[in-house]
């Protein structure tokens, strides 16, 4: 059986996110989401990856 998990990166480098993605089989990636949230002259970049994992 499989379930979907979520991994969120906040203000992480592209290299760190790509390293995580490179360790996942392409068929297990369900979706990705990128957003920028701004507030008082600052902003946070959020990247969220939804992926399948095997469970017993």
Jmol script that loads the backbone (N, CA, C; Angstrom):
load data "model"
ATOM      1  N   UNK A   1       0.842  -1.165   0.000  1.00  0.00           N
ATOM      2  CA  UNK A   1       0.000   0.000   0.000  1.00  0.00           C
ATOM      3  C   UNK A   1       0.896   1.239   0.000  1.00  0.00           C
ATOM      4  N   UNK A   2       0.391   2.322  -0.567  1.00  0.00           N
ATOM      5  CA  UNK A   2       1.145   3.572  -0.572  1.00  0.00           C
ATOM      6  C   UNK A   2       0.302   4.690   0.021  1.00  0.00           C
ATOM      7  N   UNK A   3       0.980   5.686   0.558  1.00  0.00           N
ATOM      8  CA  UNK A   3       0.306   6.893   1.022  1.00  0.00           C
ATOM      9  C   UNK A   3       1.104   8.090   0.520  1.00  0.00           C
ATOM     10  N   UNK A   4       0.491   9.244   0.555  1.00  0.00           N
ATOM     11  CA  UNK A   4       1.145  10.468   0.094  1.00  0.00           C
ATOM     12  C   UNK A   4       1.677  11.220   1.302  1.00  0.00           C
ATOM     13  N   UNK A   5       2.940  11.643   1.190  1.00  0.00           N
ATOM     14  CA  UNK A   5       3.548  12.471   2.229  1.00  0.00           C
ATOM     15  C   UNK A   5       3.901  13.823   1.634  1.00  0.00           C
ATOM     16  N   UNK A   6       4.152  14.775   2.527  1.00  0.00           N
ATOM     17  CA  UNK A   6       4.491  16.135   2.109  1.00  0.00           C
ATOM     18  C   UNK A   6       5.834  16.526   2.719  1.00  0.00           C
ATOM     19  N   UNK A   7       6.655  17.167   1.917  1.00  0.00           N
ATOM     20  CA  UNK A   7       7.925  17.728   2.397  1.00  0.00           C
ATOM     21  C   UNK A   7       7.930  19.200   2.014  1.00  0.00           C
ATOM     22  N   UNK A   8       8.108  20.071   2.996  1.00  0.00           N
ATOM     23  CA  UNK A   8       8.101  21.516   2.743  1.00  0.00           C
ATOM     24  C   UNK A   8       9.482  22.093   3.018  1.00  0.00           C
ATOM     25  N   UNK A   9       9.954  22.887   2.074  1.00  0.00           N
ATOM     26  CA  UNK A   9      11.221  23.606   2.207  1.00  0.00           C
ATOM     27  C   UNK A   9      10.892  25.090   2.306  1.00  0.00           C
ATOM     28  N   UNK A  10      11.401  25.747   3.330  1.00  0.00           N
ATOM     29  CA  UNK A  10      11.184  27.181   3.495  1.00  0.00           C
ATOM     30  C   UNK A  10      12.529  27.876   3.383  1.00  0.00           C
ATOM     31  N   UNK A  11      12.638  28.740   2.378  1.00  0.00           N
ATOM     32  CA  UNK A  11      13.863  29.515   2.119  1.00  0.00           C
ATOM     33  C   UNK A  11      15.092  28.625   1.941  1.00  0.00           C
ATOM     34  N   UNK A  12      14.924  27.501   1.270  1.00  0.00           N
ATOM     35  CA  UNK A  12      16.051  26.593   1.008  1.00  0.00           C
ATOM     36  C   UNK A  12      16.568  26.815  -0.410  1.00  0.00           C
ATOM     37  N   UNK A  13      17.807  26.458  -0.626  1.00  0.00           N
ATOM     38  CA  UNK A  13      18.427  26.648  -1.941  1.00  0.00           C
ATOM     39  C   UNK A  13      17.881  25.636  -2.943  1.00  0.00           C
ATOM     40  N   UNK A  14      17.974  25.999  -4.217  1.00  0.00           N
ATOM     41  CA  UNK A  14      17.562  25.084  -5.284  1.00  0.00           C
ATOM     42  C   UNK A  14      18.347  23.784  -5.215  1.00  0.00           C
ATOM     43  N   UNK A  15      19.612  23.858  -4.851  1.00  0.00           N
ATOM     44  CA  UNK A  15      20.452  22.666  -4.774  1.00  0.00           C
ATOM     45  C   UNK A  15      19.921  21.690  -3.724  1.00  0.00           C
ATOM     46  N   UNK A  16      19.509  22.204  -2.578  1.00  0.00           N
ATOM     47  CA  UNK A  16      18.993  21.341  -1.517  1.00  0.00           C
ATOM     48  C   UNK A  16      17.669  20.684  -1.943  1.00  0.00           C
ATOM     49  N   UNK A  17      16.810  21.457  -2.590  1.00  0.00           N
ATOM     50  CA  UNK A  17      15.531  20.910  -3.061  1.00  0.00           C
ATOM     51  C   UNK A  17      15.773  19.878  -4.156  1.00  0.00           C
ATOM     52  N   UNK A  18      16.667  20.171  -5.089  1.00  0.00           N
ATOM     53  CA  UNK A  18      16.970  19.235  -6.170  1.00  0.00           C
ATOM     54  C   UNK A  18      17.593  17.942  -5.648  1.00  0.00           C
ATOM     55  N   UNK A  19      18.405  18.040  -4.614  1.00  0.00           N
ATOM     56  CA  UNK A  19      19.003  16.838  -4.013  1.00  0.00           C
ATOM     57  C   UNK A  19      17.907  15.917  -3.481  1.00  0.00           C
ATOM     58  N   UNK A  20      16.902  16.502  -2.830  1.00  0.00           N
ATOM     59  CA  UNK A  20      15.778  15.703  -2.335  1.00  0.00           C
ATOM     60  C   UNK A  20      15.018  15.080  -3.502  1.00  0.00           C
ATOM     61  N   UNK A  21      14.732  15.880  -4.534  1.00  0.00           N
ATOM     62  CA  UNK A  21      13.979  15.371  -5.682  1.00  0.00           C
ATOM     63  C   UNK A  21      14.735  14.277  -6.429  1.00  0.00           C
ATOM     64  N   UNK A  22      16.043  14.401  -6.506  1.00  0.00           N
ATOM     65  CA  UNK A  22      16.845  13.406  -7.225  1.00  0.00           C
ATOM     66  C   UNK A  22      16.824  12.038  -6.549  1.00  0.00           C
ATOM     67  N   UNK A  23      16.459  11.997  -5.266  1.00  0.00           N
ATOM     68  CA  UNK A  23      16.388  10.727  -4.546  1.00  0.00           C
ATOM     69  C   UNK A  23      15.010  10.079  -4.608  1.00  0.00           C
ATOM     70  N   UNK A  24      14.066  10.734  -5.311  1.00  0.00           N
ATOM     71  CA  UNK A  24      12.722  10.177  -5.458  1.00  0.00           C
ATOM     72  C   UNK A  24      12.543   9.647  -6.874  1.00  0.00           C
ATOM     73  N   UNK A  25      11.938   8.471  -7.026  1.00  0.00           N
ATOM     74  CA  UNK A  25      11.584   8.021  -8.370  1.00  0.00           C
ATOM     75  C   UNK A  25      10.532   8.976  -8.956  1.00  0.00           C
ATOM     76  N   UNK A  26      10.656   9.305 -10.231  1.00  0.00           N
ATOM     77  CA  UNK A  26       9.744  10.262 -10.868  1.00  0.00           C
ATOM     78  C   UNK A  26       8.290   9.837 -10.727  1.00  0.00           C
ATOM     79  N   UNK A  27       8.031   8.534 -10.786  1.00  0.00           N
ATOM     80  CA  UNK A  27       6.641   8.068 -10.705  1.00  0.00           C
ATOM     81  C   UNK A  27       6.042   8.228  -9.309  1.00  0.00           C
ATOM     82  N   UNK A  28       6.872   8.484  -8.301  1.00  0.00           N
ATOM     83  CA  UNK A  28       6.365   8.674  -6.945  1.00  0.00           C
ATOM     84  C   UNK A  28       6.057  10.140  -6.618  1.00  0.00           C
ATOM     85  N   UNK A  29       6.455  11.074  -7.465  1.00  0.00           N
ATOM     86  CA  UNK A  29       6.166  12.491  -7.237  1.00  0.00           C
ATOM     87  C   UNK A  29       4.736  12.759  -7.685  1.00  0.00           C
ATOM     88  N   UNK A  30       3.900  13.202  -6.745  1.00  0.00           N
ATOM     89  CA  UNK A  30       2.502  13.468  -7.042  1.00  0.00           C
ATOM     90  C   UNK A  30       2.339  14.895  -7.555  1.00  0.00           C
ATOM     91  N   UNK A  31       2.916  15.868  -6.847  1.00  0.00           N
ATOM     92  CA  UNK A  31       2.839  17.263  -7.284  1.00  0.00           C
ATOM     93  C   UNK A  31       3.852  18.098  -6.516  1.00  0.00           C
ATOM     94  N   UNK A  32       4.083  19.287  -7.040  1.00  0.00           N
ATOM     95  CA  UNK A  32       4.935  20.264  -6.365  1.00  0.00           C
ATOM     96  C   UNK A  32       4.186  21.590  -6.318  1.00  0.00           C
ATOM     97  N   UNK A  33       4.524  22.391  -5.335  1.00  0.00           N
ATOM     98  CA  UNK A  33       3.869  23.693  -5.186  1.00  0.00           C
ATOM     99  C   UNK A  33       4.925  24.697  -4.745  1.00  0.00           C
ATOM    100  N   UNK A  34       4.940  25.861  -5.385  1.00  0.00           N
ATOM    101  CA  UNK A  34       5.877  26.917  -5.032  1.00  0.00           C
ATOM    102  C   UNK A  34       5.076  28.181  -4.737  1.00  0.00           C
ATOM    103  N   UNK A  35       5.415  28.859  -3.643  1.00  0.00           N
ATOM    104  CA  UNK A  35       4.720  30.093  -3.281  1.00  0.00           C
ATOM    105  C   UNK A  35       5.689  31.041  -2.595  1.00  0.00           C
ATOM    106  N   UNK A  36       5.419  32.322  -2.738  1.00  0.00           N
ATOM    107  CA  UNK A  36       6.172  33.356  -2.035  1.00  0.00           C
ATOM    108  C   UNK A  36       5.177  34.128  -1.177  1.00  0.00           C
ATOM    109  N   UNK A  37       5.482  34.213   0.103  1.00  0.00           N
ATOM    110  CA  UNK A  37       4.633  34.935   1.034  1.00  0.00           C
ATOM    111  C   UNK A  37       5.395  36.164   1.519  1.00  0.00           C
ATOM    112  N   UNK A  38       4.853  37.344   1.270  1.00  0.00           N
ATOM    113  CA  UNK A  38       5.512  38.587   1.656  1.00  0.00           C
ATOM    114  C   UNK A  38       4.859  39.234   2.856  1.00  0.00           C
ATOM    115  N   UNK A  39       5.680  39.946   3.616  1.00  0.00           N
ATOM    116  CA  UNK A  39       5.188  40.667   4.780  1.00  0.00           C
ATOM    117  C   UNK A  39       6.221  41.709   5.171  1.00  0.00           C
ATOM    118  N   UNK A  40       5.800  42.902   5.464  1.00  0.00           N
ATOM    119  CA  UNK A  40       6.642  43.982   5.976  1.00  0.00           C
ATOM    120  C   UNK A  40       8.055  43.986   5.394  1.00  0.00           C
ATOM    121  N   UNK A  41       8.193  44.202   4.103  1.00  0.00           N
ATOM    122  CA  UNK A  41       9.489  44.312   3.421  1.00  0.00           C
ATOM    123  C   UNK A  41      10.324  43.030   3.452  1.00  0.00           C
ATOM    124  N   UNK A  42       9.700  41.896   3.651  1.00  0.00           N
ATOM    125  CA  UNK A  42      10.405  40.614   3.637  1.00  0.00           C
ATOM    126  C   UNK A  42       9.518  39.590   2.938  1.00  0.00           C
ATOM    127  N   UNK A  43      10.124  38.475   2.572  1.00  0.00           N
ATOM    128  CA  UNK A  43       9.353  37.417   1.920  1.00  0.00           C
ATOM    129  C   UNK A  43       9.967  36.057   2.234  1.00  0.00           C
ATOM    130  N   UNK A  44       9.123  35.046   2.245  1.00  0.00           N
ATOM    131  CA  UNK A  44       9.565  33.667   2.412  1.00  0.00           C
ATOM    132  C   UNK A  44       9.176  32.886   1.173  1.00  0.00           C
ATOM    133  N   UNK A  45      10.076  32.032   0.714  1.00  0.00           N
ATOM    134  CA  UNK A  45       9.788  31.151  -0.412  1.00  0.00           C
ATOM    135  C   UNK A  45       9.506  29.755   0.123  1.00  0.00           C
ATOM    136  N   UNK A  46       8.353  29.224  -0.218  1.00  0.00           N
ATOM    137  CA  UNK A  46       7.940  27.887   0.217  1.00  0.00           C
ATOM    138  C   UNK A  46       7.868  26.975  -0.992  1.00  0.00           C
ATOM    139  N   UNK A  47       8.519  25.826  -0.918  1.00  0.00           N
ATOM    140  CA  UNK A  47       8.403  24.793  -1.936  1.00  0.00           C
ATOM    141  C   UNK A  47       7.907  23.536  -1.236  1.00  0.00           C
ATOM    142  N   UNK A  48       6.793  23.011  -1.715  1.00  0.00           N
ATOM    143  CA  UNK A  48       6.209  21.816  -1.112  1.00  0.00           C
ATOM    144  C   UNK A  48       6.139  20.722  -2.165  1.00  0.00           C
ATOM    145  N   UNK A  49       6.563  19.535  -1.776  1.00  0.00           N
ATOM    146  CA  UNK A  49       6.568  18.378  -2.670  1.00  0.00           C
ATOM    147  C   UNK A  49       5.705  17.296  -2.040  1.00  0.00           C
ATOM    148  N   UNK A  50       4.762  16.796  -2.812  1.00  0.00           N
ATOM    149  CA  UNK A  50       3.915  15.683  -2.384  1.00  0.00           C
ATOM    150  C   UNK A  50       4.391  14.447  -3.127  1.00  0.00           C
ATOM    151  N   UNK A  51       4.640  13.375  -2.374  1.00  0.00           N
ATOM    152  CA  UNK A  51       5.203  12.172  -2.986  1.00  0.00           C
ATOM    153  C   UNK A  51       4.663  10.920  -2.304  1.00  0.00           C
ATOM    154  N   UNK A  52       4.683   9.806  -3.031  1.00  0.00           N
ATOM    155  CA  UNK A  52       4.168   8.541  -2.509  1.00  0.00           C
ATOM    156  C   UNK A  52       5.266   7.763  -1.786  1.00  0.00           C
ATOM    157  N   UNK A  53       4.870   7.109  -0.705  1.00  0.00           N
ATOM    158  CA  UNK A  53       5.780   6.223   0.024  1.00  0.00           C
ATOM    159  C   UNK A  53       5.038   4.910   0.298  1.00  0.00           C
ATOM    160  N   UNK A  54       5.794   3.832   0.400  1.00  0.00           N
ATOM    161  CA  UNK A  54       5.210   2.532   0.724  1.00  0.00           C
ATOM    162  C   UNK A  54       4.976   2.427   2.228  1.00  0.00           C
ATOM    163  N   UNK A  55       3.845   1.859   2.605  1.00  0.00           N
ATOM    164  CA  UNK A  55       3.547   1.590   4.006  1.00  0.00           C
ATOM    165  C   UNK A  55       3.102   0.147   4.129  1.00  0.00           C
ATOM    166  N   UNK A  56       3.282  -0.406   5.298  1.00  0.00           N
ATOM    167  CA  UNK A  56       2.892  -1.812   5.526  1.00  0.00           C
ATOM    168  C   UNK A  56       1.547  -1.881   6.203  1.00  0.00           C
TER     169      UNK A  56
END
end "model"
wireframe off; spacefill off
backbone 0.3
color backbone group
